[in-house]
Amino acid sequence: MQRTHAVEYAVNDNTGNSGGGVRFRNEIGVDYSLQTLGSATDFIWRTFQQNNPADRKDVQKVTLFIENGDGVAFTVNNEIHVNANYLGSYSGDVKREFTGVIYHEMTHIWQWNGNGQTPGGLIEGIADFVRLKANYNPSHWVQPGQGDRWDQGYDVTARFLDYCNSLRNGFVAELNKKMRTGYSANYFVDLLGKTVDQLWSDYKAKYGN
């Protein structure tokens, strides 16, 4: 008998009659949210090359909370919390932006963090790398080659990881796999034959920065 590895998804809309809550229900909705949670998980598993369930984190259920809060979103204990006030005030295609936020936050649920040793900038960079590969990156992101440090995080690190991934297809998947048990900057040397600082220098030089 084959075991199924289906993940359960739930959405809790705790916004009441806030403007962001109304916009969430009118332009995004619970059904689309559930569909996006599933498609994000599938995309992340493919990006991380985790075809075998044994390679993945053991997550049974992911719950999305839409709430009136601060910031954009955060993830804790297999729960994704999205701020409806952000959705309400977003100018542009709010459904696309919401989708990108979900891909980023869902990555936090599935990625390995080196038992807490991986730098925060790299953690956030991998989440934005997934968002980038899914083509849900917003227009205000930095361009390739921009940024001050490789581990600056978010879009800066995502663009750098995309460069590293172009040198070795599947690099980010292999880096994530190595971070299942710990973290070392030498992982870059192991996979690409250069230190991360040398790779950053090469990356900046490529784009004339």
Buried (B, 14 or more C-beta within 10 A) or exposed (E): EEEEEEBEBBBEBEBEEBBBBBBBBEBBBBEBBBEBBBBBBEBBBEBBBBEEEEBBEEEEEBBBBBBBBEEBBBBEEBBBBBBBBBBBEBEEEBBEBBBBBBBBBBBBBBBBBBEEEBBEBBBBBBBBBBBBBBEBBBEEBEEBBBBEEBBBBBBBBBBBBBBBBEBEEEBBBBBBBBBEEBBEEEBBBEBBEBEBEEBBEBBBEEEEE
